[in-house]
């Protein structure tokens, strides 16, 4: 699928940035499990942090295909950095931009575009919340929690089974960041746990209307699936490039293992899987940009991207052999990161259900 000239130039710029800047820091932030704040600052200067935010609010006004290409290039090197940017755009800026009041847009989006704040999202499925006169409970899976920015949170609607979406600010009395979660992958993405104790919710914090939470989340998830699929695609491509490089350098029986039929077969399978995935991811992004219905296409893209990343990173470990399981090499990090993307936003079974509903 041929990209536009503008998108190709953006791709080239981000590829250079990832190789020259992100590659030097990825091992360091992985070992420390620290939020890649320097990476985010640099990306903010490039206009990438506020990718989908309109220009009149300080953003880059990137289309979906442009952001997908950006996330793919970033995630070839550092999926955690790509994930922070994706969450900030899809699960924080997007709902405010599409459903928030004008006052809310002016309050949050210019600062979100500049990188002054990095927004988060408290996944509703992991929440244990109660709401009567205040909000109480906890959520152990808050995306971008360690960034300590405003967090979009789904809370029970009083008097019904519906959900409502609120933005909860860092200085809100009753909001507490507990700890960074010890996840298997995306260890530098700042996923963490929040507690809420007698937290008061104001009407000015409400996104959309009371009880509209599920509808808004559905829209967020469809858009988010494309971005998460692009990250999985980047992980798969990064793992493949690393495996190819290693296969040319690793000598056995007097020759590079790249000459061995088994290794060549693994790499060929990886290449085919990536190209098929890229087609679905770009197609879903273009559907979104053209104003077409894209929920099923986004689900298909995320499903295949997750499967592809899991298979490709497993194959990469096989190319490395025993070294593939050692933290001195990137194969195991790519593998762990790929696993995480399969359960964020939606599971494979949920993606399949969306696809099935669109055709049955």
Short mmCIF file of the C-alpha atoms (twelve columns), coordinates in Angstrom:
data_MODEL
# 
_entry.id   MODEL 
# 
loop_
_atom_site.group_PDB 
_atom_site.id 
_atom_site.type_symbol 
_atom_site.label_atom_id 
_atom_site.label_alt_id 
_atom_site.label_comp_id 
_atom_site.label_asym_id 
_atom_site.label_seq_id 
_atom_site.Cartn_x 
_atom_site.Cartn_y 
_atom_site.Cartn_z 
_atom_site.pdbx_PDB_model_num 
ATOM 1   C CA . UNK A 1   0.000   0.000   0.000  1 
ATOM 2   C CA . UNK A 2   1.607   3.266   -1.151 1 
ATOM 3   C CA . UNK A 3   1.738   6.102   1.350  1 
ATOM 4   C CA . UNK A 4   1.364   9.769   0.450  1 
ATOM 5   C CA . UNK A 5   4.509   11.870  0.041  1 
ATOM 6   C CA . UNK A 6   3.754   13.697  3.302  1 
ATOM 7   C CA . UNK A 7   3.334   10.409  5.165  1 
ATOM 8   C CA . UNK A 8   6.523   8.989   3.632  1 
ATOM 9   C CA . UNK A 9   8.508   12.037  4.770  1 
ATOM 10  C CA . UNK A 10  7.047   11.705  8.268  1 
ATOM 11  C CA . UNK A 11  7.956   8.019   8.288  1 
ATOM 12  C CA . UNK A 12  11.536  8.821   7.278  1 
ATOM 13  C CA . UNK A 13  11.864  11.501  9.965  1 
ATOM 14  C CA . UNK A 14  10.586  9.218   12.731 1 
ATOM 15  C CA . UNK A 15  12.720  6.307   11.565 1 
ATOM 16  C CA . UNK A 16  15.814  8.495   11.854 1 
ATOM 17  C CA . UNK A 17  14.723  9.743   15.281 1 
ATOM 18  C CA . UNK A 18  14.065  6.215   16.547 1 
ATOM 19  C CA . UNK A 19  17.439  4.930   15.384 1 
ATOM 20  C CA . UNK A 20  19.470  7.925   16.552 1 
ATOM 21  C CA . UNK A 21  17.687  8.802   19.808 1 
ATOM 22  C CA . UNK A 22  15.425  6.024   21.068 1 
ATOM 23  C CA . UNK A 23  17.838  3.168   20.372 1 
ATOM 24  C CA . UNK A 24  20.433  4.626   22.737 1 
ATOM 25  C CA . UNK A 25  18.011  4.725   25.673 1 
ATOM 26  C CA . UNK A 26  15.764  1.711   25.250 1 
ATOM 27  C CA . UNK A 27  17.875  -0.695  27.307 1 
ATOM 28  C CA . UNK A 28  18.344  1.855   30.083 1 
ATOM 29  C CA . UNK A 29  14.652  2.662   30.507 1 
ATOM 30  C CA . UNK A 30  13.765  -1.034  30.197 1 
ATOM 31  C CA . UNK A 31  16.066  -1.952  33.068 1 
ATOM 32  C CA . UNK A 32  14.865  0.914   35.253 1 
ATOM 33  C CA . UNK A 33  11.181  0.412   34.292 1 
ATOM 34  C CA . UNK A 34  11.004  4.210   34.201 1 
ATOM 35  C CA . UNK A 35  8.683   6.335   32.102 1 
ATOM 36  C CA . UNK A 36  10.596  7.567   29.005 1 
ATOM 37  C CA . UNK A 37  10.211  11.251  29.921 1 
ATOM 38  C CA . UNK A 38  13.138  12.411  27.756 1 
ATOM 39  C CA . UNK A 39  11.694  10.593  24.742 1 
ATOM 40  C CA . UNK A 40  8.297   12.178  25.348 1 
ATOM 41  C CA . UNK A 41  9.865   15.640  25.645 1 
ATOM 42  C CA . UNK A 42  11.700  15.222  22.345 1 
ATOM 43  C CA . UNK A 43  8.579   13.917  20.620 1 
ATOM 44  C CA . UNK A 44  6.592   16.845  21.998 1 
ATOM 45  C CA . UNK A 45  9.099   19.213  20.389 1 
ATOM 46  C CA . UNK A 46  8.508   17.395  17.103 1 
ATOM 47  C CA . UNK A 47  4.725   17.779  17.473 1 
ATOM 48  C CA . UNK A 48  4.133   14.046  17.847 1 
ATOM 49  C CA . UNK A 49  2.770   14.008  21.409 1 
ATOM 50  C CA . UNK A 50  -0.238  16.096  20.362 1 
ATOM 51  C CA . UNK A 51  -0.581  14.196  17.090 1 
ATOM 52  C CA . UNK A 52  -4.371  14.242  16.647 1 
ATOM 53  C CA . UNK A 53  -5.006  17.596  18.337 1 
ATOM 54  C CA . UNK A 54  -6.035  20.382  15.916 1 
ATOM 55  C CA . UNK A 55  -3.516  23.061  15.006 1 
ATOM 56  C CA . UNK A 56  -5.601  25.842  16.553 1 
ATOM 57  C CA . UNK A 57  -5.185  24.053  19.895 1 
ATOM 58  C CA . UNK A 58  -1.453  23.580  19.426 1 
ATOM 59  C CA . UNK A 59  -1.455  20.095  17.947 1 
ATOM 60  C CA . UNK A 60  -0.077  18.566  14.756 1 
ATOM 61  C CA . UNK A 61  -3.495  17.573  13.339 1 
ATOM 62  C CA . UNK A 62  -2.100  14.288  12.023 1 
ATOM 63  C CA . UNK A 63  -4.519  11.926  10.328 1 
ATOM 64  C CA . UNK A 64  -4.879  8.338   11.512 1 
ATOM 65  C CA . UNK A 65  -2.588  6.835   8.880  1 
ATOM 66  C CA . UNK A 66  0.086   9.382   9.780  1 
ATOM 67  C CA . UNK A 67  -0.085  8.524   13.471 1 
ATOM 68  C CA . UNK A 68  -0.094  4.782   12.688 1 
ATOM 69  C CA . UNK A 69  3.111   5.188   10.673 1 
ATOM 70  C CA . UNK A 70  4.672   7.228   13.491 1 
ATOM 71  C CA . UNK A 71  3.813   4.597   16.112 1 
ATOM 72  C CA . UNK A 72  5.110   1.798   13.907 1 
ATOM 73  C CA . UNK A 73  8.509   3.487   13.554 1 
ATOM 74  C CA . UNK A 74  8.775   4.344   17.266 1 
ATOM 75  C CA . UNK A 75  7.738   0.850   18.338 1 
ATOM 76  C CA . UNK A 76  10.333  -0.839  16.134 1 
ATOM 77  C CA . UNK A 77  12.786  0.459   18.708 1 
ATOM 78  C CA . UNK A 78  10.814  1.223   21.902 1 
ATOM 79  C CA . UNK A 79  7.252   -0.035  22.195 1 
ATOM 80  C CA . UNK A 80  6.834   1.552   25.638 1 
ATOM 81  C CA . UNK A 81  7.364   5.021   24.172 1 
ATOM 82  C CA . UNK A 82  4.949   4.244   21.355 1 
ATOM 83  C CA . UNK A 83  2.392   3.020   23.865 1 
ATOM 84  C CA . UNK A 84  2.550   6.213   25.956 1 
ATOM 85  C CA . UNK A 85  1.939   8.322   22.836 1 
ATOM 86  C CA . UNK A 86  -0.907  6.061   21.670 1 
ATOM 87  C CA . UNK A 87  -2.694  6.143   25.043 1 
ATOM 88  C CA . UNK A 88  -2.270  9.915   25.321 1 
ATOM 89  C CA . UNK A 89  -3.905  10.395  21.918 1 
ATOM 90  C CA . UNK A 90  -6.513  7.617   21.737 1 
ATOM 91  C CA . UNK A 91  -7.725  7.407   25.317 1 
ATOM 92  C CA . UNK A 92  -7.222  10.942  26.567 1 
ATOM 93  C CA . UNK A 93  -7.132  13.532  23.763 1 
ATOM 94  C CA . UNK A 94  -9.601  11.687  21.503 1 
ATOM 95  C CA . UNK A 95  -12.606 11.539  23.890 1 
ATOM 96  C CA . UNK A 96  -12.088 15.159  24.937 1 
ATOM 97  C CA . UNK A 97  -11.745 16.268  21.318 1 
ATOM 98  C CA . UNK A 98  -14.803 14.336  20.105 1 
ATOM 99  C CA . UNK A 99  -17.132 14.520  23.111 1 
ATOM 100 C CA . UNK A 100 -15.804 17.118  25.557 1 
ATOM 101 C CA . UNK A 101 -17.159 20.618  26.069 1 
ATOM 102 C CA . UNK A 102 -15.395 23.627  24.548 1 
ATOM 103 C CA . UNK A 103 -14.197 24.607  28.017 1 
ATOM 104 C CA . UNK A 104 -12.734 21.139  28.536 1 
ATOM 105 C CA . UNK A 105 -10.954 21.219  25.179 1 
ATOM 106 C CA . UNK A 106 -9.381  24.591  25.964 1 
ATOM 107 C CA . UNK A 107 -8.363  23.451  29.427 1 
ATOM 108 C CA . UNK A 108 -6.607  20.222  28.461 1 
ATOM 109 C CA . UNK A 109 -5.763  19.977  24.768 1 
ATOM 110 C CA . UNK A 110 -3.208  22.807  24.372 1 
ATOM 111 C CA . UNK A 111 -1.234  21.430  27.319 1 
ATOM 112 C CA . UNK A 112 -1.635  17.896  25.993 1 
ATOM 113 C CA . UNK A 113 -0.308  19.024  22.607 1 
ATOM 114 C CA . UNK A 114 2.797   20.657  24.083 1 
ATOM 115 C CA . UNK A 115 3.576   17.691  26.326 1 
ATOM 116 C CA . UNK A 116 3.069   19.762  29.473 1 
ATOM 117 C CA . UNK A 117 0.635   17.035  30.529 1 
ATOM 118 C CA . UNK A 118 0.506   13.383  29.485 1 
ATOM 119 C CA . UNK A 119 -3.010  12.054  29.849 1 
ATOM 120 C CA . UNK A 120 -3.935  8.617   31.124 1 
ATOM 121 C CA . UNK A 121 -6.835  6.200   31.008 1 
ATOM 122 C CA . UNK A 122 -8.208  3.989   33.774 1 
ATOM 123 C CA . UNK A 123 -9.441  0.813   32.091 1 
ATOM 124 C CA . UNK A 124 -13.022 0.177   33.165 1 
ATOM 125 C CA . UNK A 125 -12.687 -3.637  33.149 1 
ATOM 126 C CA . UNK A 126 -10.129 -3.651  35.947 1 
ATOM 127 C CA . UNK A 127 -11.852 -1.061  38.137 1 
ATOM 128 C CA . UNK A 128 -13.335 -1.812  41.543 1 
ATOM 129 C CA . UNK A 129 -15.277 1.394   42.109 1 
ATOM 130 C CA . UNK A 130 -18.252 2.541   44.171 1 
ATOM 131 C CA . UNK A 131 -20.118 5.770   43.669 1 
ATOM 132 C CA . UNK A 132 -22.769 7.360   45.836 1 
ATOM 133 C CA . UNK A 133 -21.983 10.871  47.039 1 
ATOM 134 C CA . UNK A 134 -18.319 10.354  46.107 1 
ATOM 135 C CA . UNK A 135 -16.070 7.961   44.187 1 
ATOM 136 C CA . UNK A 136 -14.264 5.241   46.136 1 
ATOM 137 C CA . UNK A 137 -12.266 2.175   45.167 1 
ATOM 138 C CA . UNK A 138 -9.200  1.286   43.141 1 
ATOM 139 C CA . UNK A 139 -7.981  0.508   39.647 1 
ATOM 140 C CA . UNK A 140 -4.761  -1.530  39.288 1 
ATOM 141 C CA . UNK A 141 -4.472  -1.010  35.515 1 
ATOM 142 C CA . UNK A 142 -4.307  2.699   34.732 1 
ATOM 143 C CA . UNK A 143 -2.526  3.489   31.467 1 
ATOM 144 C CA . UNK A 144 0.104   6.282   31.652 1 
ATOM 145 C CA . UNK A 145 -0.436  6.351   35.411 1 
ATOM 146 C CA . UNK A 146 3.204   7.164   36.179 1 
ATOM 147 C CA . UNK A 147 2.993   10.329  34.058 1 
ATOM 148 C CA . UNK A 148 0.877   11.838  36.862 1 
ATOM 149 C CA . UNK A 149 -1.357  13.684  34.433 1 
ATOM 150 C CA . UNK A 150 -5.154  13.956  34.194 1 
ATOM 151 C CA . UNK A 151 -6.805  10.566  33.794 1 
ATOM 152 C CA . UNK A 152 -9.970  9.688   31.881 1 
ATOM 153 C CA . UNK A 153 -11.918 7.362   34.165 1 
ATOM 154 C CA . UNK A 154 -15.127 5.392   33.671 1 
ATOM 155 C CA . UNK A 155 -17.289 5.525   36.796 1 
ATOM 156 C CA . UNK A 156 -20.718 4.071   37.643 1 
ATOM 157 C CA . UNK A 157 -23.629 6.384   36.901 1 
ATOM 158 C CA . UNK A 158 -25.774 7.060   39.950 1 
ATOM 159 C CA . UNK A 159 -29.079 5.202   39.890 1 
ATOM 160 C CA . UNK A 160 -28.350 3.020   36.848 1 
ATOM 161 C CA . UNK A 161 -26.037 0.349   35.422 1 
ATOM 162 C CA . UNK A 162 -24.590 2.793   32.906 1 
ATOM 163 C CA . UNK A 163 -21.101 4.276   32.993 1 
ATOM 164 C CA . UNK A 164 -19.986 7.888   32.693 1 
ATOM 165 C CA . UNK A 165 -16.579 9.262   31.730 1 
ATOM 166 C CA . UNK A 166 -14.806 11.862  33.831 1 
ATOM 167 C CA . UNK A 167 -11.409 13.545  33.693 1 
ATOM 168 C CA . UNK A 168 -9.751  13.382  37.093 1 
ATOM 169 C CA . UNK A 169 -6.947  15.889  37.657 1 
ATOM 170 C CA . UNK A 170 -3.666  15.112  39.448 1 
ATOM 171 C CA . UNK A 171 -4.440  17.526  42.284 1 
ATOM 172 C CA . UNK A 172 -7.937  16.129  42.928 1 
ATOM 173 C CA . UNK A 173 -8.468  15.370  46.604 1 
ATOM 174 C CA . UNK A 174 -9.009  11.640  46.936 1 
ATOM 175 C CA . UNK A 175 -6.942  10.534  43.917 1 
ATOM 176 C CA . UNK A 176 -3.739  8.679   44.778 1 
ATOM 177 C CA . UNK A 177 -1.123  6.997   42.603 1 
ATOM 178 C CA . UNK A 178 -0.175  3.826   44.472 1 
ATOM 179 C CA . UNK A 179 2.539   2.120   42.435 1 
ATOM 180 C CA . UNK A 180 3.753   1.160   38.984 1 
ATOM 181 C CA . UNK A 181 2.398   -2.233  37.981 1 
ATOM 182 C CA . UNK A 182 4.900   -5.055  37.488 1 
ATOM 183 C CA . UNK A 183 3.740   -6.078  34.015 1 
ATOM 184 C CA . UNK A 184 5.319   -8.759  31.829 1 
ATOM 185 C CA . UNK A 185 5.947   -6.285  29.012 1 
ATOM 186 C CA . UNK A 186 5.785   -2.563  28.246 1 
ATOM 187 C CA . UNK A 187 7.647   -2.176  31.502 1 
ATOM 188 C CA . UNK A 188 8.490   1.478   30.834 1 
ATOM 189 C CA . UNK A 189 4.998   2.516   29.740 1 
ATOM 190 C CA . UNK A 190 3.992   3.787   33.176 1 
ATOM 191 C CA . UNK A 191 1.053   1.421   33.752 1 
ATOM 192 C CA . UNK A 192 0.087   1.659   37.407 1 
ATOM 193 C CA . UNK A 193 -2.480  1.511   40.202 1 
ATOM 194 C CA . UNK A 194 -4.707  4.315   41.474 1 
ATOM 195 C CA . UNK A 195 -6.810  4.545   44.630 1 
ATOM 196 C CA . UNK A 196 -9.868  6.788   44.918 1 
ATOM 197 C CA . UNK A 197 -11.013 7.807   48.395 1 
ATOM 198 C CA . UNK A 198 -14.071 10.054  48.802 1 
ATOM 199 C CA . UNK A 199 -13.278 11.748  45.510 1 
ATOM 200 C CA . UNK A 200 -15.831 14.367  44.494 1 
ATOM 201 C CA . UNK A 201 -16.827 14.538  40.817 1 
ATOM 202 C CA . UNK A 202 -17.844 17.887  39.325 1 
ATOM 203 C CA . UNK A 203 -20.067 18.343  36.232 1 
ATOM 204 C CA . UNK A 204 -17.205 20.243  34.553 1 
ATOM 205 C CA . UNK A 205 -15.155 17.023  34.625 1 
ATOM 206 C CA . UNK A 206 -17.790 15.022  32.724 1 
ATOM 207 C CA . UNK A 207 -17.031 13.993  29.128 1 
ATOM 208 C CA . UNK A 208 -20.265 13.996  27.130 1 
ATOM 209 C CA . UNK A 209 -23.387 13.250  29.151 1 
ATOM 210 C CA . UNK A 210 -24.105 11.119  32.211 1 
ATOM 211 C CA . UNK A 211 -24.566 7.498   31.158 1 
ATOM 212 C CA . UNK A 212 -22.839 7.917   27.766 1 
ATOM 213 C CA . UNK A 213 -19.648 6.241   28.940 1 
ATOM 214 C CA . UNK A 214 -20.034 2.947   27.095 1 
ATOM 215 C CA . UNK A 215 -20.770 4.664   23.788 1 
ATOM 216 C CA . UNK A 216 -17.764 6.946   24.140 1 
ATOM 217 C CA . UNK A 217 -15.522 4.063   25.208 1 
ATOM 218 C CA . UNK A 218 -16.661 2.121   22.146 1 
ATOM 219 C CA . UNK A 219 -15.509 4.986   19.924 1 
ATOM 220 C CA . UNK A 220 -12.233 5.323   21.829 1 
ATOM 221 C CA . UNK A 221 -11.560 1.606   21.543 1 
ATOM 222 C CA . UNK A 222 -12.155 1.511   17.793 1 
ATOM 223 C CA . UNK A 223 -9.683  4.335   17.259 1 
ATOM 224 C CA . UNK A 224 -7.312  2.919   19.857 1 
ATOM 225 C CA . UNK A 225 -7.258  -0.515  18.223 1 
ATOM 226 C CA . UNK A 226 -5.677  0.989   15.107 1 
ATOM 227 C CA . UNK A 227 -2.938  2.643   17.135 1 
ATOM 228 C CA . UNK A 228 -2.273  -0.463  19.228 1 
ATOM 229 C CA . UNK A 229 -2.174  -2.549  16.050 1 
ATOM 230 C CA . UNK A 230 0.449   -0.156  14.663 1 
ATOM 231 C CA . UNK A 231 2.540   -0.702  17.808 1 
ATOM 232 C CA . UNK A 232 2.267   -4.491  17.409 1 
ATOM 233 C CA . UNK A 233 3.291   -4.081  13.783 1 
ATOM 234 C CA . UNK A 234 6.325   -2.068  14.843 1 
ATOM 235 C CA . UNK A 235 7.280   -4.694  17.424 1 
ATOM 236 C CA . UNK A 236 7.098   -7.436  14.791 1 
ATOM 237 C CA . UNK A 237 9.160   -5.417  12.305 1 
ATOM 238 C CA . UNK A 238 11.743  -4.522  14.935 1 
ATOM 239 C CA . UNK A 239 12.085  -8.147  16.026 1 
ATOM 240 C CA . UNK A 240 12.504  -9.250  12.417 1 
ATOM 241 C CA . UNK A 241 15.191  -6.684  11.670 1 
ATOM 242 C CA . UNK A 242 17.079  -7.667  14.823 1 
ATOM 243 C CA . UNK A 243 16.828  -11.373 13.943 1 
ATOM 244 C CA . UNK A 244 18.079  -10.777 10.390 1 
ATOM 245 C CA . UNK A 245 21.036  -8.753  11.679 1 
ATOM 246 C CA . UNK A 246 21.909  -11.466 14.197 1 
ATOM 247 C CA . UNK A 247 21.586  -14.242 11.594 1 
ATOM 248 C CA . UNK A 248 24.173  -12.517 9.407  1 
ATOM 249 C CA . UNK A 249 26.620  -12.063 12.299 1 
ATOM 250 C CA . UNK A 250 26.237  -15.424 14.049 1 
ATOM 251 C CA . UNK A 251 28.720  -17.954 12.660 1 
ATOM 252 C CA . UNK A 252 28.175  -21.696 12.996 1 
ATOM 253 C CA . UNK A 253 29.980  -24.455 11.127 1 
ATOM 254 C CA . UNK A 254 32.054  -21.840 9.371  1 
ATOM 255 C CA . UNK A 255 29.211  -19.747 7.928  1 
ATOM 256 C CA . UNK A 256 26.489  -17.284 8.997  1 
ATOM 257 C CA . UNK A 257 23.334  -18.983 10.212 1 
ATOM 258 C CA . UNK A 258 21.477  -16.816 7.657  1 
ATOM 259 C CA . UNK A 259 22.633  -19.437 5.141  1 
ATOM 260 C CA . UNK A 260 20.764  -22.241 6.946  1 
ATOM 261 C CA . UNK A 261 17.456  -23.295 5.424  1 
ATOM 262 C CA . UNK A 262 15.608  -23.414 8.753  1 
ATOM 263 C CA . UNK A 263 16.598  -19.833 9.617  1 
ATOM 264 C CA . UNK A 264 15.712  -18.566 6.151  1 
ATOM 265 C CA . UNK A 265 12.290  -20.214 6.409  1 
ATOM 266 C CA . UNK A 266 11.616  -18.560 9.756  1 
ATOM 267 C CA . UNK A 267 12.569  -15.133 8.416  1 
ATOM 268 C CA . UNK A 268 10.473  -15.589 5.274  1 
ATOM 269 C CA . UNK A 269 7.430   -16.443 7.416  1 
ATOM 270 C CA . UNK A 270 8.062   -13.369 9.540  1 
ATOM 271 C CA . UNK A 271 8.218   -11.132 6.464  1 
ATOM 272 C CA . UNK A 272 4.947   -12.455 4.998  1 
ATOM 273 C CA . UNK A 273 3.131   -12.072 8.322  1 
ATOM 274 C CA . UNK A 274 4.305   -8.475  8.699  1 
ATOM 275 C CA . UNK A 275 3.281   -7.439  5.186  1 
ATOM 276 C CA . UNK A 276 -0.209  -8.915  5.618  1 
ATOM 277 C CA . UNK A 277 -0.568  -7.126  8.948  1 
ATOM 278 C CA . UNK A 278 0.634   -3.808  7.560  1 
ATOM 279 C CA . UNK A 279 -2.037  -3.957  4.855  1 
ATOM 280 C CA . UNK A 280 -4.843  -4.406  7.428  1 
ATOM 281 C CA . UNK A 281 -3.500  -1.720  9.771  1 
ATOM 282 C CA . UNK A 282 -3.136  0.865   7.019  1 
ATOM 283 C CA . UNK A 283 -6.524  -0.059  5.549  1 
ATOM 284 C CA . UNK A 284 -8.256  0.473   8.902  1 
ATOM 285 C CA . UNK A 285 -6.459  3.813   9.346  1 
ATOM 286 C CA . UNK A 286 -7.482  4.998   5.888  1 
ATOM 287 C CA . UNK A 287 -11.095 3.999   6.526  1 
ATOM 288 C CA . UNK A 288 -11.084 6.150   9.646  1 
ATOM 289 C CA . UNK A 289 -9.563  9.058   7.739  1 
ATOM 290 C CA . UNK A 290 -12.135 8.780   4.950  1 
ATOM 291 C CA . UNK A 291 -15.028 8.900   7.405  1 
ATOM 292 C CA . UNK A 292 -16.076 5.319   6.699  1 
ATOM 293 C CA . UNK A 293 -17.280 2.766   9.250  1 
ATOM 294 C CA . UNK A 294 -14.085 1.234   10.580 1 
ATOM 295 C CA . UNK A 295 -14.867 -0.595  13.851 1 
ATOM 296 C CA . UNK A 296 -14.629 -4.077  12.307 1 
ATOM 297 C CA . UNK A 297 -11.561 -3.125  10.257 1 
ATOM 298 C CA . UNK A 298 -9.858  -1.835  13.419 1 
ATOM 299 C CA . UNK A 299 -10.719 -5.040  15.282 1 
ATOM 300 C CA . UNK A 300 -9.348  -7.141  12.413 1 
ATOM 301 C CA . UNK A 301 -6.168  -5.066  12.326 1 
ATOM 302 C CA . UNK A 302 -5.581  -5.393  16.068 1 
ATOM 303 C CA . UNK A 303 -6.381  -9.114  16.015 1 
ATOM 304 C CA . UNK A 304 -3.995  -9.932  13.180 1 
ATOM 305 C CA . UNK A 305 -1.319  -7.528  14.449 1 
ATOM 306 C CA . UNK A 306 -1.402  -9.176  17.870 1 
ATOM 307 C CA . UNK A 307 -1.207  -12.663 16.398 1 
ATOM 308 C CA . UNK A 308 1.545   -11.608 14.023 1 
ATOM 309 C CA . UNK A 309 3.627   -9.926  16.719 1 
ATOM 310 C CA . UNK A 310 3.342   -12.983 18.963 1 
ATOM 311 C CA . UNK A 311 4.349   -15.395 16.194 1 
ATOM 312 C CA . UNK A 312 7.074   -13.200 14.746 1 
ATOM 313 C CA . UNK A 313 8.717   -12.502 18.110 1 
ATOM 314 C CA . UNK A 314 8.614   -16.231 18.918 1 
ATOM 315 C CA . UNK A 315 10.342  -16.927 15.608 1 
ATOM 316 C CA . UNK A 316 12.906  -14.223 16.370 1 
ATOM 317 C CA . UNK A 317 13.790  -16.009 19.604 1 
ATOM 318 C CA . UNK A 318 14.254  -19.218 17.624 1 
ATOM 319 C CA . UNK A 319 16.679  -17.458 15.283 1 
ATOM 320 C CA . UNK A 320 18.695  -16.286 18.291 1 
ATOM 321 C CA . UNK A 321 18.597  -19.762 19.825 1 
ATOM 322 C CA . UNK A 322 19.511  -19.817 23.519 1 
ATOM 323 C CA . UNK A 323 20.549  -16.172 23.368 1 
ATOM 324 C CA . UNK A 324 16.965  -15.269 22.511 1 
ATOM 325 C CA . UNK A 325 15.965  -15.872 26.130 1 
ATOM 326 C CA . UNK A 326 18.658  -13.593 27.538 1 
ATOM 327 C CA . UNK A 327 18.073  -9.943  28.433 1 
ATOM 328 C CA . UNK A 328 21.338  -9.003  26.725 1 
ATOM 329 C CA . UNK A 329 19.514  -9.345  23.409 1 
ATOM 330 C CA . UNK A 330 16.310  -7.576  22.298 1 
ATOM 331 C CA . UNK A 331 14.336  -10.654 21.206 1 
ATOM 332 C CA . UNK A 332 12.891  -11.410 24.640 1 
ATOM 333 C CA . UNK A 333 11.810  -7.765  25.136 1 
ATOM 334 C CA . UNK A 334 9.993   -7.756  21.804 1 
ATOM 335 C CA . UNK A 335 8.290   -11.019 22.805 1 
ATOM 336 C CA . UNK A 336 7.128   -9.678  26.188 1 
ATOM 337 C CA . UNK A 337 5.880   -6.410  24.745 1 
ATOM 338 C CA . UNK A 338 3.903   -8.292  22.087 1 
ATOM 339 C CA . UNK A 339 2.065   -10.262 24.771 1 
ATOM 340 C CA . UNK A 340 0.871   -7.091  26.497 1 
ATOM 341 C CA . UNK A 341 -0.697  -5.597  23.383 1 
ATOM 342 C CA . UNK A 342 -3.015  -8.600  23.089 1 
ATOM 343 C CA . UNK A 343 -4.957  -7.696  26.230 1 
ATOM 344 C CA . UNK A 344 -5.030  -3.885  26.213 1 
ATOM 345 C CA . UNK A 345 -8.271  -2.295  24.989 1 
ATOM 346 C CA . UNK A 346 -9.664  -5.685  23.912 1 
ATOM 347 C CA . UNK A 347 -8.815  -9.375  23.909 1 
ATOM 348 C CA . UNK A 348 -8.591  -11.459 20.716 1 
ATOM 349 C CA . UNK A 349 -11.978 -13.013 21.515 1 
ATOM 350 C CA . UNK A 350 -13.573 -9.576  21.799 1 
ATOM 351 C CA . UNK A 351 -12.026 -8.503  18.513 1 
ATOM 352 C CA . UNK A 352 -13.404 -11.635 16.846 1 
ATOM 353 C CA . UNK A 353 -16.873 -10.883 18.193 1 
ATOM 354 C CA . UNK A 354 -16.799 -7.389  16.669 1 
ATOM 355 C CA . UNK A 355 -15.714 -8.838  13.329 1 
ATOM 356 C CA . UNK A 356 -18.376 -11.549 13.444 1 
ATOM 357 C CA . UNK A 357 -21.157 -9.068  14.254 1 
ATOM 358 C CA . UNK A 358 -20.206 -6.997  11.213 1 
ATOM 359 C CA . UNK A 359 -20.702 -9.904  8.801  1 
ATOM 360 C CA . UNK A 360 -23.356 -12.175 10.348 1 
# 
